[in-house]
Amino acid sequence: MARRRPRAAHGLVLALAALAGALASGPAAGRARAQDRASGAADAVARPDSAVYPLVVFRGAPYVELELGGARGLFLFDTGANTSGVDGAWLARTGARYRDGGAGSLGGTTGGLRTGRAVFERLPLGRATFRDATFHVQSFAHFASPPAGPQVGLLGTDFIGRYQVTLDWVAEEVTLRLAHERARAPAGATALALAHPLGLPTVGVRLAGVDLPCRLDTGATTLGVTPQLDVNEAAVAALRAAGVPLEPAGTVRLAGVGGAVSRRVLRAPGGHPGLVLDVGPGRVEGVRLVVHGADSTLGVPYPLALAGCSVLRPLHRLVLDPFDHLLWVWPTPRRKGPRRGPV
């Protein structure tokens, strides 16, 4: 039975990949392609530096120290953003060198934002350097920052999507491998099909026995230790149609690029430990659902979930390979004794 789940999820991601292709002519995809062209992310040249970065982990989210425009700072390593950003106050304070890149816009799970853009002559990253790298200029002052220092930007998939990425929350490091450097079959891991609609890594998961496409978003964090999975209304409807019992559990306040919003929370009925989420051989128990409406990037007409760090960190380690379109996941230790509640 356990082996059937990855195969079902595999088919689900292939279907999602086909849907992503169908969306390629739509306005949202057009904006994503235009932003990608403007980023200069394809203009990478090799350099001999290390591919391994130590992580600063705060509330489960990974941060890396980068050099940009001659200044250094902590950037959120964000697989849930298809464009990268930099803090305007940090640019002014450090005197980081850049040229004006004109106006831009961003969309997020809490709404949209108009921005400026800064173009940097070079961005060293792993064993490559990106020329004319474009970052959206915004404010990160309303986000909580790690004790190690303030968050001065975020690194999105316009850059990190050019690497095979190994995220290791236990060792607290991230490894960025270029196509010719990558490890093809990590020992002990299972490969799942990985799609990238709108540049965002998306995999098939099973939530309480229901298959869903799910974005992997290392930039999304929540307070507390309860795993929280973001879902849209269509996903809630699919769960209810499958007979999964859900009940209200209050609301949660989320901060994003579009500001702060409140979202309702659903859980398994009282007395049950919570919903079970399977990502291939990886399992997260006790999951609650944060429900997003039409004003979110999850506000699409088909079921869609988003796994932030409260869900991803318990998986301990992940390898995202955009070249072979695979996600490598390791088994998580199984709970001893009988399991109670919805599966």
Disulfide bonds with the S-S distance in Angstrom:
none
